[in-house]
Each structure stands twice: as C-alpha cells, then as structure tokens.
Amino acid sequence: MWQIFVRFFMLGLTSFGGPAAHIGYFRHTFVNELNWVDEKRFGALVALSQFLPGPGSSQLGFAIGLTRGGLGGALAAFIGFTLPSAMLMYLLAVTSANLLGQSWFDGLIHGLKLLAVVVVMDACLGMFRQFCQHRAARLIMAASTIALLLFGLSWVQFVVLALAAVVGVICLSPAGEAGGKLAGIGWGWLLAFTLFLVGAFYGVEAFSGGSEAWLAAVNFQAGSLVFGGGHVVLPLLEGHFGELMSPDRFLTGYAAAQAIPGPMFTLSTFLGADAATGDAVLGAVIATLAIFLPGFLLLLAFLPAWEGLSQRPRVAGAVAGVNAAVVGLLLSALYQPIWLSAVVGPMDMALVVAGFAALKVLRLPILVLVAGFALIGGVLL
C-alpha cells in the first residue's frame, strides 16, 4: 500500500497538463517503468474510464491501484494522486494566494506545461504504435482527431467513442479468440451509486447552500453527470456555486485547478472550503470526496465484468476501436489545450524538442525532467 501511495503521490506532485497528460504519465510509470500492468490491460482500463462518467484519469489511477493491491491499493492510489492538488487548492481558498501572478511562479508553471507537451507527445507515439497497427484503427484515430479538433464539445467526445466502438466491432474483432470468463456486475456498488444519486438530487434542493449536506449533494451530482473530465464539470458546478461567491472568485479557483498538477476535480476542494458555512476543512474534504465517489463506485461495479468482457471477440473489437479513438483524443488534446497554452515562441519549441530527446534518447527519469523544466521555467521564462 505504501509503495502504491508513494508512486501516485509523486505523480500527483508532477502530473501537469490535465487528463490527457495524466494518461501519458500513468503509461510511462506503470507500463514502461514498473510493469504493473501491460499495454493490453492498460488499454482496457483506459477504454472503461473513458466510457464511465467521472474523472477519467483519476478513475484510471484508481483502477491501476485496484489491480495492483485490491481496494486498499485503489484507495492508496486515489489519496496519493489527489492529495497534493487538494492541499494546494485548499491553501488557495483560505489564503490570499500571493504566489499567483508573480513572474517566477508563472514561469515555473509555464516550464511544467512544456513538459506536459513532451509527455503527451510520447504517449501519443507509444499508444499509436500499440493500438493503431491495423488500417481500420488508424482511420478511426484520424477521424476521431479531426472530429474532436473541429467540434471540441464533451458530447462529441462521447459520440466519437461510441462510434469508434461500433466500427471496432465490425472491423477489428479478432477471429477465433476464446471469450474470457465473464464475471458479474458488482450490483452492491451499483445500488450504492443509485441511492446516493437519488439522495443527491433531493439534497441539492432540500439543504441550504454551503452546508455540509448540500456540498455533498451538489458535488456527488456533478461527479455523476459529467463526461469528459475537469473542464466539463465547470458549468455544472458554476450553476450551483454562482450564488455563493463572485464570478471572479469562482474563476480564480478554476484557473488554479488548471495550473497545478493532479486532477482538475480538486476544484471542488477550493469551492467546498470557500463556500462552507461551517468548518472550511470539513467543507473541502466533503466536497472533494463527494465529486470523486460516483466515478469510483461505477468503476467498482463494472470493472469485474469489463475485464472478462474485454477478452470476448466482439467486445475486444469495441475496445480496440475505443483505444484507437483515445489516441485521437490525445492528439487533439495535445493541440488544444496543451500545445496552445504552452508553446508560444521559438524558445518554447526548442525546450520541447530538447525535452523529448532527453526522454526518448537519453532516457532521463521523469522526475529529473520535472526538476529541469521547473528550474528553466522559473529562471528563464
């Protein structure tokens, strides 16, 4: 448990760039370096996390922890990956956040965004080689990239993944492969999710804004309904918290969630601490746990069946199509928002090329690259 916690805690400290970059960091660490999961299993977990509502990259980390160490490993992975950003967002909520706007700090963040470009480029290349070996998979990848670049809406992402699954069943299903043993759905976890969701819809209206029960209800509801990660949860939360804080205050939290490492869903940590009518720490903890809980309950419900289903020919074809589409999703995310927010001049491009060479040719550890890009950003950019 301690090893799982430490690995995910280090990733929580260094994983800048949002959900797409997190997939790259997870693949580099748990597939390439540690071999905790192989490429096939990693691809199946990525596909499931993309289909379920909730924080996709955190669900992927939770699933890797679950695979490695059972439920305790899953909790260790969640706490480790989430704790750094949650603590930073809480500190931002209860202090004046004097670091924001200072040139050296902005430069440091910019340097780490450039590293995110390098990591996502590496993930795109590696996952293309693994999941786009067939002509149909390459066409799915290209079509997905084009659709997501032209129509960057959350529902478009879901449609792209669904269509990719259909095309995968038709074109990528293996012939003559024995089906995997089919485990049942975790009905207890699914029932818990359903009861909590019903209670959340009731609680949003029944409890006063800012109370602990209201914070739990609002955040559980948001975590249950959002597909596509942290950016998509913004309008859901803004609709509830807009009456409790100024637009500038809300956007400060949202901007900080994009600037720090780790999951963007820790925006709820900021909102819970800032809007709580009682204890700020308790409000932050309740909001954070409530927004992550739905995705984890659904993952626990469907993962046992998914692992057996993903070995069956038709489902394996659907997973292959989704994995090809995920490569397209990463490519589109590499351009927007990662590339456009990081590479703004020749120096930035030079650092990206140097970082990619350091990662792929010199094989420098990712922590060395994090320290180097942070130092260069803080001093030069």
C-alpha positions in Angstrom: 0.0 0.0 0.0 2.8 2.4 0.9 4.6 1.8 -2.5 1.3 2.4 -4.4 0.7 5.6 -2.3 4.2 6.9 -2.9 4.2 6.3 -6.6 0.8 8.1 -7.1 1.8 10.9 -4.6 4.8 11.7 -6.8 2.6 11.7 -9.9 0.2 13.9 -8.0 3.0 16.4 -7.4 4.3 16.3 -11.0 1.4 15.5 -13.4 0.7 18.8 -15.1 -1.4 19.2 -18.2 -4.8 17.7 -17.4 -6.4 14.3 -18.1 -4.6 13.6 -21.4 -1.2 14.2 -19.9 -2.1 12.1 -16.9 -2.7 9.1 -19.2 0.8 9.7 -20.6 2.3 9.9 -17.1 0.5 6.7 -16.0 1.5 4.8 -19.1 5.2 5.9 -18.7 5.2 5.0 -15.0 3.1 1.9 -14.7 3.5 0.2 -18.1 7.0 1.2 -19.2 8.9 1.7 -15.9 7.2 -0.5 -13.3 5.4 -3.1 -15.5 2.4 -3.1 -13.0 0.1 -3.5 -16.0 0.8 -4.5 -19.6 -0.2 -2.5 -22.6 -3.3 -4.6 -23.3 -4.7 -4.3 -19.8 -3.8 -0.6 -19.7 -5.7 -0.1 -22.9 -8.8 -1.9 -21.5 -8.7 0.3 -18.3 -8.4 3.5 -20.4 -11.3 2.4 -22.5 -13.5 1.8 -19.5 -12.5 5.0 -17.8 -13.5 6.9 -20.9 -16.9 5.4 -21.1 -17.9 6.0 -17.4 -18.9 9.4 -16.1 -16.5 11.0 -13.6 -12.8 12.0 -13.6 -11.3 9.8 -16.3 -7.7 10.0 -15.3 -8.4 9.5 -11.6 -10.6 6.5 -12.4 -7.7 5.1 -14.4 -5.4 5.6 -11.5 -7.9 4.0 -9.1 -8.2 1.0 -11.4 -4.4 0.6 -11.6 -4.3 0.7 -7.8 -7.1 -1.8 -7.6 -5.3 -4.1 -10.0 -2.1 -3.8 -8.0 -3.4 -4.0 -4.4 -7.1 -4.6 -4.3 -9.5 -2.0 -2.7 -6.8 -0.8 -0.3 -4.4 -0.2 -3.3 -7.2 1.7 -5.1 -7.7 4.0 -2.1 -3.9 4.5 -1.7 -3.7 5.4 -5.4 -6.6 7.9 -5.1 -5.3 9.5 -1.9 -1.7 9.7 -3.3 -2.7 11.2 -6.6 -5.3 13.6 -5.2 -3.7 14.9 -2.0 -1.1 17.3 -3.5 -3.6 19.2 -5.6 -6.3 19.1 -3.0 -3.9 20.6 -0.4 -2.9 23.3 -2.8 -6.5 24.2 -3.7 -7.4 24.3 0.0 -4.5 26.7 0.7 -5.5 28.9 -2.2 -9.1 29.1 -0.8 -8.1 30.1 2.8 -5.1 32.4 1.9 -4.5 35.3 -0.4 -2.5 33.1 -2.8 0.3 35.6 -3.1 2.2 33.4 -5.5 -0.3 33.8 -8.2 0.8 36.5 -10.7 4.5 36.5 -9.6 6.8 36.3 -12.6 9.0 33.4 -11.3 6.0 31.3 -10.3 4.2 31.9 -13.7 7.5 30.9 -15.4 7.7 27.7 -13.3 4.2 26.8 -14.3 4.9 27.5 -17.9 8.0 25.3 -17.8 6.0 22.4 -16.4 3.3 22.9 -19.1 6.1 22.4 -21.7 7.0 19.2 -20.0 3.3 18.1 -20.4 3.7 18.6 -24.1 6.6 16.2 -24.1 4.8 13.6 -22.1 1.7 13.7 -24.2 3.7 13.5 -27.4 5.4 10.4 -26.0 2.0 8.9 -25.0 0.6 9.6 -28.5 3.6 7.9 -30.2 3.6 4.9 -27.9 -0.2 4.4 -27.9 -0.3 4.8 -31.7 2.3 2.0 -32.1 0.3 -0.2 -29.7 -3.3 0.5 -30.7 -3.2 1.6 -34.3 -1.4 -1.3 -36.0 -4.4 -2.0 -38.3 -5.6 0.2 -41.1 -9.1 0.5 -39.6 -7.6 1.6 -36.3 -5.6 4.3 -38.0 -8.6 5.6 -39.8 -10.6 5.6 -36.5 -7.7 7.5 -34.9 -7.6 10.1 -37.7 -11.3 10.6 -37.9 -11.5 10.9 -34.1 -8.8 13.5 -34.1 -10.5 15.6 -36.8 -13.9 15.4 -35.2 -12.5 16.5 -31.8 -10.4 19.3 -33.2 -13.4 20.7 -35.2 -16.1 20.1 -32.6 -14.4 20.2 -29.2 -17.6 19.6 -27.1 -18.0 16.9 -24.4 -20.9 15.2 -26.1 -18.9 15.0 -29.3 -16.2 13.1 -27.4 -18.8 10.6 -26.2 -20.3 10.2 -29.7 -16.8 9.6 -31.1 -16.1 6.9 -28.6 -19.4 5.2 -29.2 -19.0 5.2 -33.0 -15.4 4.0 -32.6 -16.7 1.1 -30.6 -19.2 0.2 -33.3 -16.6 0.4 -36.0 -14.2 -1.6 -33.9 -16.8 -4.4 -33.5 -17.2 -4.5 -37.3 -13.6 -4.1 -38.4 -11.3 -5.1 -35.5 -12.9 -8.1 -33.8 -10.4 -10.9 -33.6 -11.4 -14.2 -35.2 -11.5 -17.4 -33.3 -10.4 -16.0 -30.0 -11.8 -17.7 -26.9 -14.0 -15.5 -24.8 -12.8 -14.6 -21.3 -14.6 -15.7 -18.2 -17.4 -13.3 -17.5 -17.7 -12.0 -14.0 -20.9 -10.4 -12.8 -21.5 -6.7 -12.3 -21.0 -5.5 -8.8 -24.6 -4.9 -8.0 -23.9 -3.7 -4.5 -21.7 -0.9 -5.7 -24.2 0.0 -8.4 -27.0 0.1 -5.9 -25.0 2.4 -3.6 -24.3 4.7 -6.6 -28.1 4.8 -7.4 -29.2 5.5 -3.8 -26.5 8.2 -3.4 -27.6 9.8 -6.7 -31.2 9.9 -5.7 -30.3 11.4 -2.4 -28.1 14.0 -4.1 -30.9 15.3 -6.3 -33.0 15.6 -3.2 -30.3 17.1 -1.1 -29.5 19.9 -3.6 -33.0 21.3 -3.1 -33.6 20.3 0.5 -30.4 21.7 2.2 -29.2 25.2 2.5 -26.3 26.3 0.3 -22.9 25.9 1.8 -24.0 23.4 4.4 -22.1 20.1 4.6 -25.1 18.1 3.3 -25.6 20.5 0.4 -21.9 20.3 -0.5 -22.0 16.5 -0.6 -25.2 16.5 -2.7 -24.0 19.1 -5.2 -20.6 17.5 -5.8 -21.9 14.0 -6.0 -24.5 15.1 -8.6 -21.8 16.8 -10.6 -19.5 13.9 -10.5 -22.3 11.5 -11.6 -23.3 13.6 -14.7 -20.1 14.7 -16.2 -18.3 13.0 -19.1 -15.0 14.3 -20.4 -13.1 15.3 -17.3 -12.4 18.5 -15.3 -13.2 21.1 -18.0 -16.7 19.8 -18.4 -17.6 19.9 -14.7 -17.2 23.7 -14.7 -20.7 24.7 -15.9 -22.3 22.1 -13.6 -20.6 23.5 -10.5 -20.9 27.1 -11.6 -24.7 26.8 -11.7 -24.7 25.8 -8.0 -21.9 27.9 -6.6 -22.5 31.0 -8.6 -24.9 32.3 -5.9 -22.4 31.7 -3.1 -19.3 33.5 -4.5 -18.4 36.1 -7.1 -17.6 35.1 -10.7 -14.0 36.3 -10.2 -13.6 34.1 -7.1 -15.0 31.1 -8.9 -12.8 31.6 -12.0 -9.8 32.0 -9.7 -10.3 28.5 -8.4 -10.9 27.2 -11.9 -7.7 28.8 -13.2 -5.7 27.5 -10.3 -7.1 23.9 -10.9 -5.7 24.1 -14.4 -2.3 25.4 -13.3 -1.5 22.9 -10.6 -0.6 19.2 -11.0 -3.1 16.4 -10.4 -6.8 16.0 -11.1 -8.9 19.1 -12.1 -11.8 17.8 -10.0 -10.0 19.2 -7.0 -11.7 22.5 -8.0 -14.3 21.1 -5.6 -11.8 21.3 -2.8 -11.5 25.1 -3.4 -15.2 25.5 -3.7 -16.0 23.4 -0.6 -13.6 25.4 1.5 -14.6 28.8 0.2 -18.4 28.2 0.3 -18.7 26.2 3.5 -20.9 27.8 6.1 -19.2 25.8 8.8 -15.6 24.5 9.1 -13.6 25.1 5.9 -11.5 21.9 6.2 -14.6 19.8 6.6 -16.3 21.5 3.7 -13.2 20.9 1.5 -13.0 17.2 2.5 -16.7 16.6 1.9 -16.8 18.3 -1.5 -13.6 16.5 -2.7 -14.8 13.0 -1.6 -18.3 13.6 -3.0 -17.2 14.6 -6.5 -14.8 11.6 -6.9 -17.1 9.0 -5.3 -19.6 8.4 -8.2 -16.9 7.5 -10.7 -15.2 5.1 -8.3 -18.5 3.4 -7.4 -19.3 2.9 -11.1 -15.8 1.6 -11.7 -16.0 -0.9 -8.9 -19.4 -2.0 -10.3 -18.4 -2.6 -13.9 -14.6 -3.4 -13.7 -15.1 -7.2 -12.9 -17.5 -7.7 -15.8 -15.4 -5.5 -18.1 -12.2 -7.5 -17.7 -14.0 -10.6 -18.8 -16.0 -8.9 -21.5 -12.9 -7.2 -22.9 -11.5 -10.6 -23.9 -14.5 -11.6 -26.0 -14.1 -11.1 -29.7 -16.8 -8.5 -30.3 -16.0 -6.6 -27.1 -12.3 -6.8 -27.9 -13.1 -5.2 -31.2 -15.0 -2.5 -29.5 -12.1 -1.9 -27.1 -9.7 -1.8 -30.0 -11.8 0.9 -31.7 -12.1 2.9 -28.5 -8.4 2.7 -27.9 -7.7 4.0 -31.4 -10.2 6.8 -30.7 -8.4 7.6 -27.4 -5.2 8.1 -29.4 -7.1 10.6 -31.5 -8.4 12.2 -28.2 -4.8 12.5 -27.0 -3.7 14.1 -30.3 -6.5 16.6 -30.2 -5.7 17.4 -26.6 -2.0 17.7 -27.5 -3.0 20.6 -29.7 -5.8 22.1 -27.6 -5.4 22.9 -24.8 -1.8 21.6 -24.1 0.2 22.9 -27.1 -1.7 26.2 -27.5 -1.3 27.1 -23.8 2.4 26.1 -23.6 4.2 26.6 -26.9 4.1 30.3 -27.7 7.6 31.1 -29.1 10.8 29.6 -30.5 12.3 29.1 -27.0 9.3 27.0 -26.0 9.6 24.9 -29.1 13.3 24.4 -28.5 12.7 23.2 -25.0 10.0 20.8 -26.1 12.5 19.2 -28.7 15.2 19.1 -26.0 12.8 17.5 -23.5 11.6 14.9 -26.0 15.2 14.0 -26.8 16.1 13.8 -23.1 13.1 11.4 -22.5 13.4 9.2 -25.6 17.2 9.2 -26.4 18.9 9.9 -23.0 16.2 8.1 -21.1 16.3 10.6 -18.2 13.9 9.8 -15.4 10.7 11.8 -15.4 11.5 13.4 -12.0 14.8 14.8 -13.4 12.8 16.3 -16.3 10.3 17.8 -13.9 13.0 19.4 -11.9 14.8 20.7 -15.0 11.7 22.2 -16.7 10.6 23.8 -13.4 14.0 25.4 -12.9 14.3 26.5 -16.5 10.8 27.9 -16.4 11.3 29.8 -13.1 14.6 31.3 -14.2 14.4 31.9 -18.0 10.7 32.1 -19.0 
